[in-house]
Amino acid sequence: MSFYIGREASKLWKRICAETITEINLLLENWKYLLAGLVCQYIHGLAARGVHYLHRPGPTLQDIGFMILPELGQDKAYISETLFTFIFVSFVLWTFHPFILKSRKIYTVLIWCRVLAFLVVSQFLRVVTFYSTQLPGPNYHCREGSKLATLPRPDSVLEVLLINFPRGVLYGCGDLIFSSHMIFTLVFVRTYQKYGSLLIVASRKHYTVDVVVAWYTVNLVVFFVDKKLAELPDRSVAAATLLPLSTKDKDGRTKEENHKLLNGNSGDPADRRQRTQVNGKIMEDVNTIHHPDSAMNGA
């Protein structure tokens, strides 16, 4: 039993090392895109923090979702966040499964480049939208009488740039249309739209319009951005180009190329022209007219 466990552990370690080498090579090629995506996440948080200074509490707007769905209440508001956190964490863990599982069809670096591209476009549209019109927030800490509903004038620029993470993110107001929760949810697990959106409205984190606009906007963004991005490479085909060749493979490939050159064949399937040997030289049979006198002189 111990021998079997040791053998499987050895295989797992080799698999992790091989995948790490592959992902590092991809990271060296795509780190600029990942860095840009992460910087845009900070800019999105900064924009959400900025609109909180502009937020003015008021009566909760009339909302059809509020009429249909019973209010969870402050004591049960954690249900929505718990489900969202589960979706978020499970997706992040799934993107790293190629390091452990044998059956893997994605590259972690490439899938995150794709996800960040979806998020950046969606968040850009979101920032433009919630700065266009500031609505009174429906969340409990954004209502009239709450000290957190409006932020006091900042004492310094640094106070704004630090965005008071994570408290400033959890207790933000004014960044409503459209829902950031739904952006992450639809991008990470698009099937969540059937169940997760109901909890967002029931917990009064957003109006129904925030969820509806996020539902069709993010899906359209994912559709069009996905069309612009190149398809993710098939691992079975791309592995040979991503992984470094061993010395044995390099020697075998060199011998094969030399053999093709000696036979006068470049290996191209289209290059199948007949070759004849005259006076120790390989001649190609091309569609040209040879003069008899020049052929006799060996020219």
C-alpha positions as CSV (number, residue, x, y, z in Angstrom):
1,M,0.0,0.0,0.0
2,S,2.8,2.4,0.9
3,F,4.6,1.5,-2.3
4,Y,1.4,2.4,-4.3
5,I,1.0,5.7,-2.5
6,G,4.6,6.6,-3.0
7,R,4.4,5.8,-6.7
8,E,1.3,7.9,-7.2
9,A,2.8,10.7,-5.2
10,S,5.8,10.6,-7.5
11,K,3.6,10.8,-10.6
12,L,1.7,13.7,-9.1
13,W,4.9,15.6,-8.4
14,K,6.2,15.0,-11.9
15,R,2.8,16.2,-13.3
16,I,2.9,19.3,-11.2
17,C,6.5,20.1,-12.2
18,A,5.8,19.6,-15.9
19,E,2.6,21.8,-15.7
20,T,4.5,24.4,-13.8
21,I,7.2,24.6,-16.6
22,T,4.4,24.9,-19.2
23,E,2.5,27.6,-17.3
24,I,5.7,29.6,-16.6
25,N,6.5,29.7,-20.3
26,L,3.0,30.9,-21.0
27,L,3.2,33.5,-18.2
28,L,6.4,34.9,-19.7
29,E,4.6,35.4,-22.9
30,N,1.3,36.8,-21.5
31,W,2.2,38.6,-18.2
32,K,1.5,42.0,-19.7
33,Y,-2.1,41.0,-20.3
34,L,-2.6,39.6,-16.8
35,L,-1.0,42.7,-15.3
36,A,-3.2,45.0,-17.3
37,G,-6.3,43.0,-16.2
38,L,-5.3,43.2,-12.6
39,V,-4.6,47.0,-12.8
40,C,-8.1,47.4,-14.3
41,Q,-9.6,45.6,-11.4
42,Y,-8.0,48.2,-9.1
43,I,-9.3,51.0,-11.3
44,H,-12.8,49.5,-11.1
45,G,-12.5,49.5,-7.3
46,L,-11.3,53.1,-7.3
47,A,-14.2,54.2,-9.5
48,A,-16.7,52.4,-7.2
49,R,-15.1,54.2,-4.2
50,G,-15.3,57.5,-6.0
51,V,-19.0,57.3,-6.7
52,H,-19.6,56.6,-3.0
53,Y,-18.6,60.2,-2.3
54,L,-21.4,61.3,-4.7
55,H,-24.1,59.0,-3.3
56,R,-27.1,60.6,-1.6
57,P,-29.5,58.3,0.3
58,G,-33.2,58.5,-0.4
59,P,-36.4,56.5,-0.4
60,T,-36.0,53.0,-1.9
61,L,-37.2,53.0,-5.5
62,Q,-40.2,51.0,-6.5
63,D,-39.0,47.6,-7.8
64,I,-40.9,44.6,-9.1
65,G,-38.3,42.2,-7.7
66,F,-38.7,43.7,-4.2
67,M,-42.5,43.1,-4.5
68,I,-42.1,39.5,-5.6
69,L,-39.2,38.3,-3.5
70,P,-39.5,38.4,0.3
71,E,-36.7,40.4,2.0
72,L,-34.0,38.3,3.6
73,G,-33.2,40.9,6.2
74,Q,-29.9,42.0,7.7
75,D,-29.5,38.8,9.8
76,K,-29.7,36.6,6.6
77,A,-27.9,38.8,4.2
78,Y,-24.9,36.5,4.5
79,I,-26.7,33.9,2.4
80,S,-26.1,35.8,-0.8
81,E,-22.5,36.6,0.0
82,T,-21.8,33.0,1.0
83,L,-23.1,31.6,-2.3
84,F,-21.2,34.3,-4.3
85,T,-18.0,33.5,-2.4
86,F,-18.5,29.8,-3.0
87,I,-18.9,30.4,-6.8
88,F,-15.9,32.7,-6.8
89,V,-13.5,30.4,-4.9
90,S,-14.6,27.2,-6.7
91,F,-14.0,28.8,-10.1
92,V,-10.5,30.0,-9.0
93,L,-9.6,26.5,-7.8
94,W,-11.0,24.9,-11.0
95,T,-8.7,27.1,-13.2
96,F,-5.7,25.4,-11.4
97,H,-6.9,21.8,-11.9
98,P,-4.4,21.2,-14.8
99,F,-1.6,21.0,-12.2
100,I,-3.2,18.0,-10.5
101,L,-5.6,16.1,-12.8
102,K,-4.6,14.0,-15.8
103,S,-7.6,15.0,-17.9
104,R,-6.9,18.7,-18.6
105,K,-8.1,20.8,-21.5
106,I,-7.1,24.3,-20.5
107,Y,-4.0,26.3,-19.6
108,T,-4.4,28.3,-16.4
109,V,-2.6,31.4,-17.7
110,L,-4.6,31.5,-21.0
111,I,-8.0,31.0,-19.3
112,W,-7.3,33.9,-16.9
113,C,-6.3,36.1,-19.8
114,R,-9.6,35.4,-21.3
115,V,-11.6,35.9,-18.0
116,L,-9.8,39.2,-17.3
117,A,-10.6,40.4,-20.8
118,F,-14.3,39.7,-20.2
119,L,-14.2,41.4,-16.8
120,V,-12.4,44.5,-18.0
121,V,-14.9,45.3,-20.8
122,S,-17.9,44.6,-18.6
123,Q,-16.5,46.8,-15.8
124,F,-15.7,49.6,-18.2
125,L,-19.4,49.6,-19.3
126,R,-20.4,49.4,-15.6
127,V,-18.4,52.4,-14.5
128,V,-19.7,54.6,-17.4
129,T,-23.3,53.5,-16.4
130,F,-23.3,54.1,-12.7
131,Y,-21.5,57.5,-13.0
132,S,-24.1,58.6,-15.5
133,T,-26.9,58.5,-12.9
134,Q,-26.5,57.9,-9.2
135,L,-29.5,56.1,-7.6
136,P,-30.2,55.8,-3.9
137,G,-28.8,52.5,-2.8
138,P,-31.2,49.8,-1.6
139,N,-28.7,48.1,0.7
140,Y,-29.2,48.6,4.4
141,H,-26.0,50.6,5.0
142,C,-26.9,52.9,2.1
143,R,-30.4,54.0,3.3
144,E,-31.3,57.2,5.0
145,G,-30.1,57.4,8.6
146,S,-27.0,55.2,8.0
147,K,-23.6,56.8,8.7
148,L,-22.1,54.8,5.8
149,A,-24.6,56.1,3.2
150,T,-22.4,59.0,2.3
151,L,-18.7,59.3,2.7
152,P,-17.2,62.5,4.3
153,R,-14.8,64.6,2.2
154,P,-11.5,62.8,2.0
155,D,-8.5,64.3,3.9
156,S,-6.0,63.3,1.3
157,V,-5.7,61.8,-2.1
158,L,-4.1,58.7,-0.5
159,E,-7.3,58.0,1.4
160,V,-9.1,57.7,-1.9
161,L,-6.4,55.7,-3.6
162,L,-6.3,53.1,-0.8
163,I,-10.1,52.6,-1.3
164,N,-10.3,51.3,2.3
165,F,-10.0,47.7,1.2
166,P,-11.9,45.4,2.0
167,R,-14.4,47.5,4.1
168,G,-14.7,50.0,1.3
169,V,-15.7,47.3,-1.1
170,L,-18.1,45.5,1.2
171,Y,-19.9,48.7,2.3
172,G,-19.9,50.7,-1.0
173,C,-22.9,52.7,-2.2
174,G,-23.9,54.3,-5.5
175,D,-22.3,51.7,-7.8
176,L,-25.5,50.1,-8.8
177,I,-26.2,49.8,-12.5
178,F,-25.1,47.3,-13.3
179,S,-24.4,44.7,-10.7
180,S,-20.7,43.8,-10.1
181,H,-21.8,40.6,-8.4
182,M,-23.5,39.5,-11.6
183,I,-20.5,40.4,-13.7
184,F,-18.2,38.1,-11.8
185,T,-20.9,35.4,-11.5
186,L,-21.9,35.4,-15.2
187,V,-18.3,35.4,-16.3
188,F,-17.2,32.7,-13.9
189,V,-20.2,30.4,-14.0
190,R,-22.9,31.5,-16.5
191,T,-25.3,28.9,-15.3
192,Y,-25.5,30.8,-12.0
193,Q,-27.8,33.3,-13.7
194,K,-30.7,31.0,-13.1
195,Y,-30.5,30.9,-9.3
196,G,-27.9,33.5,-8.0
197,S,-29.7,36.6,-9.3
198,L,-32.7,36.0,-7.0
199,L,-30.6,36.1,-3.9
200,I,-29.0,39.4,-4.9
201,V,-32.4,41.0,-5.2
202,A,-33.8,39.4,-2.1
203,S,-30.8,40.6,0.0
204,R,-31.5,44.1,-1.3
205,K,-28.0,44.6,-2.6
206,H,-29.2,45.7,-5.9
207,Y,-32.4,46.7,-7.7
208,T,-33.9,44.2,-10.2
209,V,-32.8,46.5,-13.1
210,D,-29.2,46.2,-12.0
211,V,-29.4,42.4,-12.3
212,V,-31.4,42.5,-15.6
213,V,-28.9,44.9,-17.3
214,A,-26.0,42.9,-16.0
215,W,-27.6,39.7,-17.3
216,Y,-27.8,40.8,-21.0
217,T,-24.8,43.1,-21.0
218,V,-22.2,40.6,-19.6
219,N,-23.5,37.9,-21.9
220,L,-23.2,40.1,-24.9
221,V,-19.7,41.2,-23.8
222,V,-18.6,37.6,-23.4
223,F,-20.1,36.7,-26.8
224,F,-18.4,39.5,-28.8
225,V,-15.1,39.5,-26.9
226,D,-14.9,35.7,-27.2
227,K,-15.3,36.1,-31.0
228,K,-12.4,38.6,-31.1
229,L,-10.0,36.4,-29.1
230,A,-8.2,33.5,-30.6
231,E,-9.4,30.1,-29.6
232,L,-7.6,28.4,-26.8
233,P,-5.1,25.9,-28.1
234,D,-5.8,22.1,-27.9
235,R,-3.5,20.7,-25.3
236,S,-2.8,17.5,-27.2
237,V,-1.6,19.6,-30.2
238,A,0.0,22.5,-28.5
239,A,2.0,20.6,-25.9
240,A,4.7,19.8,-28.4
241,T,5.3,23.5,-29.1
242,L,5.0,24.7,-25.5
243,L,7.2,22.1,-23.8
244,P,11.0,22.2,-24.4
245,L,12.4,19.3,-26.5
246,S,14.7,16.8,-24.9
247,T,18.2,16.1,-26.4
248,K,17.0,12.8,-27.8
249,D,14.0,14.5,-29.6
250,K,16.3,17.3,-31.0
251,D,18.8,14.7,-32.3
252,G,16.0,12.7,-33.9
253,R,14.5,15.7,-35.6
254,T,17.9,16.9,-36.8
255,K,18.7,13.5,-38.4
256,E,15.2,13.4,-40.1
257,E,15.8,16.9,-41.5
258,N,19.2,16.0,-42.8
259,H,17.9,12.9,-44.4
260,K,15.2,14.9,-46.2
261,L,17.8,17.4,-47.4
262,L,20.1,14.7,-48.7
263,N,17.2,13.2,-50.7
264,G,16.4,16.6,-52.1
265,N,13.0,16.7,-50.4
266,S,12.1,19.5,-48.0
267,G,9.4,17.5,-46.4
268,D,6.6,19.6,-47.9
269,P,3.8,17.4,-49.2
270,A,3.3,19.8,-52.1
271,D,7.0,19.4,-53.0
272,R,6.8,16.1,-54.9
273,R,8.7,17.0,-58.1
274,Q,10.6,14.1,-59.7
275,R,14.4,14.4,-59.4
276,T,17.0,12.7,-61.6
277,Q,20.7,12.4,-61.0
278,V,23.1,13.4,-63.8
279,N,26.9,13.4,-63.3
280,G,26.5,13.1,-59.5
281,K,24.1,16.1,-59.4
282,I,20.4,16.0,-58.5
283,M,18.3,17.6,-61.3
284,E,14.7,18.7,-60.9
285,D,12.1,17.8,-63.6
286,V,10.6,21.2,-64.1
287,N,8.3,22.4,-66.9
288,T,11.0,24.1,-68.9
289,I,12.4,23.3,-72.4
290,H,16.0,22.0,-72.5
291,H,18.0,22.4,-75.6
292,P,19.6,19.2,-76.8
293,D,23.0,20.7,-77.5
294,S,23.2,22.2,-74.0
295,A,22.3,18.8,-72.4
296,M,25.0,17.0,-74.4
297,N,27.6,19.5,-73.3
298,G,26.7,18.8,-69.7
299,A,25.5,22.3,-69.1
